[in-house]
Amino acid sequence: MSLNQGSTLLHYRLVEKLGEGGMGVVWAAADTSLERDVAIKVLPEELGSHRDRLARFEREAKLLASLNHPNIAAVYGLHEGPDGEHFIAMELVPGEDLARVLERGPLSVDRALAFATQIAEALEAAHEQGVIHRDLKPANVVVTPDDRVKVLDFGLAKSFDADPGSGSVNPSISPTLTSAGTVAGVILGTAAYMSPEQARGRVVDKRADIWAFGCLLHEMLTGMRAFAGETVSDTLAAVLTAQPDPEALPSGTPAAVRRLIARCTEKDSRRRLRDIGEARIALEDARAGSSESEVGTGEESPKRGFSRSLPWIAAAGAAVVALVMAFLYVLQIGAPNRMVGRFSVEYPYTQGQRYGDGRALAISPDGNVIVTSAAGGSDDLLYYRRIDEYEANQINAARAGRLPFFSPDGEWIGFVTPQGVWKINLAGGPPTKLGSVTAFTVGATWSTNGSIYLTSSQQLWRLPEDGGESERIDVEGFGSPGVGNPWAMPSGKSLLLSVGQRDDANLIALDLETNSIRELGLQGSDPRYLPTGHLVYTHANQVLAVRFDARKLAPIGTPIPVLPRVRIDGNTMQLAFSDSGTAVYLPADEKGWRRLVMVDLKGRADPVFQESTPFSDNNDPRFSPDGSKIALSESAGPIWVIDLESGAPIKFSESGFYPMWSPDGSQIAYGTARSTSFDLMLRPLDMSQPERVLLDRDTNLRTADWAQDGALIVREEIPGKGMDLVRWTEPSDESSIDALLDGADDEVSPAVSPDGRWLAYISGQSGRDEVYVTAYPKPEGVVQISVAGGANPAWSADSRELYYFQGREFIAVTVATDRGLRVVGRRTLFEGDFRQYRWHRQYDVHPDGTHFVMIEDPPGGHLEIILNWFTELEQIPDRAN
């Protein structure tokens, strides 16, 4: 129901709307049953759709209701309204929050210590009941007209944690809704009170509250945040690297209080004050005028008190030395005095989703919002996360989206789906379709000149930022197998591009006004220009940086390696950076990834190789027709054939992908990217003859399946349209190529049944990828097989079962074909983290039907975030030519 002033929820009448935020709407209300004023917090509608979160929230609310303390705002009850609304009835606390009070300046020492004592008492009472606040900040403390304080929303943030075992929580979804609303300062304020372990996304306990308490005490005495910065990045960097300024404390601050602040804001949680009760005792002694008390010891003699203060003196001395050395170092290198901080957060995954194809992440120009893509399975998904939040949020309106990129003003997120190129406003609302360039798009950039540039089908395209017809940019002199990963220069007059494949690619600059090319004299891919005046790019699995003259479009000096652990997929660095200097990247997995495994029908997986192999990666595994061998490719290019009996791998081709066995097992067809388009190659298994070009057309071609009737099924990429399937009846006769499926949506990942009657494939015609089956070789009628998304179908040897992935689930569907084709059974064989790829199946069924060859793709992973990375980059000396 729509809630307005005067509406009723059960026996509560809404009087006045007090605030609104991520955790709901707060109303002042009248309890008509008990005749008292209350605050009503109406929780977000989506909470009710998550039963586990709702159950956890109910348990948490019951625990909070048991807290009974004069400095804690009481929780009266958790209710469900007539239309399913979930809301909390709470004590309505008069007054203003501490954030508003501190806007007028610091408090007197006496008043600050009085408030701090009451806050400590509230925390102590909660901690004794096992309740941690997790979001203590001035906005969550109300000062009443009689100068008492009430702490609000104990523990409610925990209830919104997606994984209660993680201890992480989204701190920007503040349980407290104040007049501050949702302005940037609220986000910045939240970051300013996060403990270092919270900032790093680690499990937190009551020591996180003690840290925030120390920050509050410092701010009440100084009127300044203990950890402050102009941006969220600067603030988090301060939390991770800086110390509160003791000189900012007023001269009348007792020595014991100074020591208390230092103990509370100790970055190592193991050395931090262990119990807030000790802080309360220290504050009570300080207010009573006892100069001899020490935190955690009570009354002591002057001699013992001095001896116990020696470690603090030593620590202070060490800090001074460190500060002096740091200052001299900054003077020596002449770098800006901005702190560099590093931390990591989990990469978002949903049901076996993986990194997106092409660039998998983007960051807003101001450095406050990170967008990541997770690809594979039945859908590609986009997530956004503010940099001071732990939990990523799925962009539901961008379902099936990948390849995120930001508009220059940071207000829009661009992305690609099977249906087109889209944009969505960061503030919310439905997505807007801009154009139809979708086929195998790997790079996109939004220029200040009002255009979006994309590399699709190894060609460069221009698309108006407000939508319209896509335009292919034909530039004479490209002279290579195509272009990749465009990057718009700030002027809007030129693009940086890579031309060629992987380590043989070269970097160029394209003048958009004259359509002329300038070669940069550098080998590499994925060039990016930084506001520091550097060019970064990838070459030989390294990220390199070199000074760059943006006016002359020319490098200066010698490139040097930076960020050695960035993951590089093909031609693409999984790295993003903001104009403000925040870098975000996916780290390379030092232990290896994509392990080739044999999986039985119950999901038990055994590695194909027990020891190291010559492979740096695994893709496209296919059993030979007799099941004795496996052909596979590497992302770097070679195709290998593995004899399963001897375990010996043979390099079959120096470069290629998507190997397909001929029905008799005597030949292998595969794709290459050695010319301006993707061509098809063929070679005998015994390698008695060199490889030969099987098919060379202007469009991009990829081997997709080789049917028992001898026909080769080819996936053809139509520029500006997408993926279609063609059937090549006689692979030696190009005139025998006929269209197989050429609908408006992509048709990919085809599999012809061994009995030659049916064709399974993937299409996004319903708005998400599903598995369909049609007749073969002449498509007639369509049966949808999957019911909740599907990917990568494959048939059993007897054509009676069809396998596919639904997220992490591997599904087996039993079909009957006596009256057409229909589904007569469905079961989940097993779940696992196995590689999935929308356009091409990344597993195969052994001919005996007892096991599969799959690629184990480790789940999880994390994002590495470097705050103020530009400061670090600018310290690297140039190497002269």
Secondary structure as UniProt FT lines:
FT   TURN            5..6
FT   STRAND          8..9
FT   TURN            10..11
FT   STRAND          12..21
FT   TURN            22..23
FT   STRAND          24..31
FT   TURN            32..35
FT   STRAND          36..42
FT   HELIX           45..49
FT   HELIX           51..65
FT   TURN            70..71
FT   STRAND          75..80
FT   TURN            82..83
FT   STRAND          86..91
FT   STRAND          96..97
FT   HELIX           98..103
FT   HELIX           109..128
FT   TURN            129..130
FT   HELIX           138..140
FT   STRAND          141..143
FT   TURN            145..146
FT   STRAND          149..151
FT   TURN            154..155
FT   HELIX           156..159
FT   TURN            164..166
FT   TURN            171..172
FT   TURN            179..182
FT   HELIX           184..192
FT   HELIX           196..199
FT   TURN            200..201
FT   HELIX           206..222
FT   HELIX           232..241
FT   HELIX           246..248
FT   TURN            251..252
FT   HELIX           255..264
FT   TURN            269..271
FT   HELIX           276..287
FT   TURN            288..289
FT   TURN            295..297
FT   HELIX           302..333
FT   STRAND          341..346
FT   TURN            351..352
FT   STRAND          354..355
FT   STRAND          361..363
FT   TURN            365..366
FT   STRAND          369..375
FT   TURN            377..378
FT   STRAND          381..386
FT   TURN            387..388
FT   STRAND          393..394
FT   HELIX           396..398
FT   TURN            399..400
FT   STRAND          402..406
FT   TURN            408..409
FT   STRAND          412..417
FT   TURN            418..419
FT   STRAND          420..425
FT   TURN            426..427
FT   STRAND          432..435
FT   TURN            439..440
FT   STRAND          441..446
FT   TURN            448..449
FT   STRAND          451..456
FT   TURN            457..458
FT   STRAND          459..464
FT   TURN            465..466
FT   STRAND          471..472
FT   TURN            476..477
FT   STRAND          483..488
FT   TURN            490..491
FT   STRAND          494..499
FT   HELIX           502..504
FT   STRAND          506..511
FT   TURN            512..515
FT   STRAND          516..523
FT   STRAND          525..529
FT   TURN            531..532
FT   STRAND          534..539
FT   TURN            540..541
FT   STRAND          542..549
FT   TURN            550..553
FT   STRAND          554..562
FT   TURN            564..565
FT   STRAND          568..569
FT   TURN            570..571
FT   STRAND          572..573
FT   STRAND          575..577
FT   TURN            579..580
FT   STRAND          583..585
FT   TURN            590..591
FT   STRAND          595..600
FT   TURN            601..602
FT   STRAND          605..607
FT   STRAND          619..623
FT   TURN            625..626
FT   STRAND          629..633
FT   TURN            635..636
FT   STRAND          639..643
FT   TURN            644..646
FT   STRAND          649..653
FT   STRAND          657..661
FT   TURN            663..664
FT   STRAND          667..672
FT   STRAND          679..684
FT   TURN            685..686
FT   STRAND          692..695
FT   STRAND          700..706
FT   TURN            708..709
FT   STRAND          712..718
FT   TURN            719..721
FT   STRAND          722..728
FT   TURN            731..732
FT   HELIX           734..736
FT   STRAND          737..741
FT   STRAND          747..752
FT   TURN            754..755
FT   STRAND          758..763
FT   TURN            765..766
FT   STRAND          770..775
FT   STRAND          782..784
FT   STRAND          791..795
FT   TURN            797..798
FT   STRAND          801..806
FT   TURN            807..808
FT   STRAND          809..816
FT   TURN            818..819
FT   STRAND          822..831
FT   TURN            838..839
FT   STRAND          844..845
FT   TURN            847..848
FT   STRAND          851..856
FT   STRAND          862..867
FT   HELIX           869..874
//
